[in-house]
Amino acid sequence: MSPPRRYLLISLLVVLALSLGWFMLRSSPPQVPEAIKHGYAKALEQARNGQGGAARVLYQQLARPDLSDVRRIRLLNELPNYPSPQALKLADADLYHPSAEVRQAAIQSVLGLVPNGQRSLLLGPLLEDREQDVRFAAATALLGLSPDDQGLYFGPLQQVIDEYTQVLKTRDDDVEAQYQLARLYLHNADLVKAQQALEQALRLQPDNLQAVVLQIEVLDKQGRSDAARQLLAKQLQAQQDSAYLQHALGLWLLHHQQGEFALLGLSRAVELEPNNADYRYDLATTLHSEQELEAAQKQLEEIVQRQPANRKARVLLISYWKESGQLQNVQVLLAQLEQQNPDDPALQQGL
């Protein structure tokens, strides 16, 4: 073999070897450090309990390529309490995860991380997801947005809503399906059909409180406030110790500008379910609107004490304490928030 040909053959072999090595490196999954690989349980505990460093270890775990779907879903459930650009990047990546269940969990994370007006930009593409359940989950997450907020996805959203409606209409013996159908009709302002779907749900399960409360909302939107009040009173008479109904009563009174009376229902709901942070949060905001700042602060303090990871309550409590000039308390809560998540937007914005 002549020298030129020999050199050419050797060059080709070198290029082939380098290409093969590059391909193998590129196709090999990145190595996960042992400390991170064995840190899932601790990271989940830190996130759920609002401990120092929770955001960092939560992000580390969600960045793992070897995480099981079940574990990834559990971590995504905690992510809304630890917002940051990195958190949003992780949730956005999982919107395109191979698992449909993970994609649906990521949708719920985005709901907690992103304000209404920006939500459609992230979730809109999933209206064309290959899995029907994911398309429906994305559509449900976008219900209630104004046409302006829906933006370019106004048309695709309506198409998926129509598809979802047709599927739900075939399940007239399924209470949950009829409830969801009523929500879709309500989104489209088709109040008559929403009422019909709710009546079917309540025929199937007369004590379904979700359907009852949505029916009250539909009656209100129809201008039938007396009928809504009578239905709510009837349900409360039958189930006086239902925290769900007491909370609904409080919100209904609040909607009708009766804040002082709303406090009675909201307080009763918290009394019946003291661990329900959503009920206590609504009570706190209503107390604040009624100029009862100290009582509102106490409700938020109780949430933070019971659920240290509850960012929404913590941030609002910081705001209320600043309002009343309790700057020492503000500094304590800010320090705790920084320990949990130094990249929290509330810290970056100088709350």
N, C-alpha and C positions, 0 to 999 in steps of 0.2 A: 504494500500500500504506500502510495507516494506521501511525502510529508504534508502537503497541503490538505489531502483528504483525511490524513490522520488527525491533524489539528481541527479540521471541521467536525469530525466524528466526536472528538473529545469535547469540543465546545457544545455540541448538541447534547451530549450526555450530561454535562455540567448544568446546562439550562434545564434539562428534564428533571434532574435531581433537585434543583432549587425550586422548580415549579411544584414538584410533588411534595417537598417539605413545606412550602408555603400553604398548599392546599390542606395538608394534614393539620397544620397549626390553626388554620382558619376554621376548619370543620370541627376541631376538638373543642368541647365545651370548656369555658374558663374554669380554672380551679378555684374552689371555694375554701378559704382558710378554715381550719378545723374549729377555731373558736366561734366563727360565725355559723358553721354547719351544726354545731351542737348548742347554739344559743337561742333556738326558736322559742322554747318554753319560757325562758327568762324574758325574752323580748316581749312576748305576748303579755306576760304578767306585768311588766313595767308599763306597757301601753295602757292596759286596762286599769291600772291603779294610779296612773299619773305620776310615776316616779321620775326622778332625775335621769336625764339621758334617754327618755322613752322614745323621742322622735328619732334619734340617731340609730338606735338598735332596730327600730321598726323599719326604717328605710333600708338598713343593711339586709334585713331578712327579705323584704319585698324585692330587692335587687338580685336575689339568688335565682339562678336558672334551674336549680335542682329542687325547688320547693314543690311539694305536692299541692294539688288543686285545693284540697280541703284546708290545708294550712294557709295557703295564699288568701282564700276567701275570709278566713278568720282575721287575718291581718288587715285586709282591705276594710273590714267592718270597723276597725279602730282608727283608720287613717284620717277621717274628718276631724278628729280632735287634735290633729297635729299638722295643720296646713302650712305650706311653704311651696316655693317653686319646685323643689325636689319631690314633695308629696304629689303635686299635680302631675309632674312628669311620670311618676310611677303609676298613678291611676290611669293616665292617658295610655301608657304602654299596655296595661292590662285590658283596656277596651278592645284590644286586638289579639288577646291571648287565644291559643288554640281551643281552650275549653269554653263552651258556651256559659257554663255556670260561673266561671271566673269573670267573663265579660259582663254578666249581669251584676255580679258583686261590684265590679269596677264602676258600673253605671251608678249604683247607690253611693259609692265613694265620691264620685263627681258631684252628685246632688248635694252632699254635705260640704264640699270644698269650694264650689263655684257659685257666685251670685246668679240669679235668674237670667239676667241679660246676656251673660257670657256662656250659658250652659249649652245653647243650641250649637255653638261652634264645635264643641267637643263631642256632643252626643248625636248631632245631626247625621254624620256618616253612618251610624249604626242603624239608621232607618232602612238601610240597604243590606243589612247583615244577612248572611246565608241562612241563619237559623231564625225561624219564625218567633220563637220565644224571646230572643234577644231584640228583634225588631219591636215586638210588643212592649218589652221592658223600656226600651228607649222612648217609644211613643208615650208611655205612661209617665215617664220622667219629665217629658216636655209639656204635659197637660197644664193648662193654666197660664202659659206664657202668652203675652200679647203677640199679635201678628208682627209687630216691629221686632220683638225679641226673637221670634221664630226665624225672621230674616229669610235667607235663601232656602230654608228648610220648611217653609210654610206649606208648599205643595206636597213634598214627600211625606211630611207629617200627616197631612190629611189623607193621603193614600193609605198609609199604614193604619190610621184610625178606621178608615172604611173597611180595610181587610180584617182588623181586629173585631170590629162590630159584627161582621158577617159570621165570624167564628163563634162569638159569644151568643149570637142569636140562636144558634143550633143547640145551645146548652140550657134550655129553659127549665131543666130540673136541677140546676146547679146554683146554689145560693150565691156563691162567690162570683160566678160568671155573670149573674144578673146584676149584682152590685157594681162590678166593673163596667158592665154595659151602661148602667145608669150614669156613671162618671163620664163615659165617652159622650153620651147624649148631652150631658150637662155642659161639657166642653164646647159642643157645637150649638149650645143654647136651644136644644130641642127639648123643652121642659115637659111636654106632654109624654113623649116617649121615655124620658127619664123617670117620670112618675109611674108609668106602666111597668117598667123594669123593676122598680123598687116594690111595687105592689106584688109582683110575681115573687120577688125574693122573700117578702114578708108572708106570703101564702105558704111558701116552703118552710120558712123558719120565723114564726111570729115574734120571737124574742131576740132577733138579730139586731143588736143595738147600732151597729154601723149603718145598717140600712135605714133604721129609724131616724138617726141623726141626719143622714143625707136627705131623707125625705123631708125633714124639717127645713133644710136649706132650699130644696126645690120649691116647697110651698112659699117660702119667703120670696124667692125670685119671681114667683108667679103673682106676688102682691097679696098673698093670702096669709098675712101675718097672724091673724086670729086663729086660723086653722092650725098653723104651725105651733102657736102657743098652747092650744088645746091638746094637740098630739103630745107635745113635750110634757104637759101637766099630767096627762093620762098615764104616760110611761113612768113618770116619777112617782105617781101614786101607787103604781104596781111594784116599783123597785126603788124604794126610797134610799136603800143602801148601795146603790150602784154609783161608784165613783165616776164611771164613764158618763152617765147621764147628768150627774151633778156638774161635772166639768162642761158638758154640752150646754147645760142651763146657763152657767156663768158666761160662756162665750156668746150665747144667744142674747142675753141681756146686755152684754158689752156691745154687741153689734147694733142693738137698739138704743144705744146711748143711756144705759142705766147702770153705769159703773158701780155705784154704791151698792145696788142690789146684786150685781154680778159677783161682788166679793163674797157674798154668802155662799153661792154655789161653788165657786172656786175653792174657798176655804174648806167646805165640806168634802170636796173631792180629795184634797190633800190629807184631810183627817182620815178618810177612808183608805187611802193608798199613800202613806207617807213616803214610800220609796220611789214614787213616780216623779221623776225629775221634770217631765214636761208639764205636769199639772202644777207643780210648785213654781216653775218658771213663769207660767202664765199668771199665777197668783201674784208673783213678785212684780211683774210689769203692770198689772192692774193696780196694785197698791201704789206703785210709783205714780201712775197717771192720776190717782186720787189724792196725791200729795202726802202720802204716808211713806216717806222715804226710809225711815228707820225700820219699819216693819218689812218693807221691800228688801232692804239689805239683809235682814235676818233670814228671810226665805232663801236668798241666794247663798248666804253663808252656809245654810243647812245643806244645800245641794253640793257645794264644793267640799264640805266635810264628808258627806256620804259618798260622793263621786269625784275624787280629786282630778280625774281626767276630763271632766265635763268643761270643755273650753268655753262654750257659749255662756254658761253661768258665770264662769270666772271673769271673762272679759266684761260682761255687763256689771258685775259687782265692782270691778275696778272703776268703771265709769261712774257708778253711783257713789262710790267713796270719794272720787275726785270732786264730784258735784257738791258733796257735803264737807269738803275740806279735810277729810281724814287721810292725809298724805302718808302717814306712817303705815297705815293698812294697805294703801296703794302700793308702796314700795315692797312690802312683804309679798303681796300677790304677784307683782311684776317679777320679783326675784324667782319665785317658784315657777312662773311661766317660762322664764328664761332657762331655768334648769331643765324643764321638760322639753322645750323646743326653742333654741336660740334664734331660729329663723322664722318664728311666728310673725306674720304680717302685722299683728297688733304691736309688737315690739319695734318693728322696723318703721312703723308710722308714728311712733312716739306716743302711744296711748297714755 
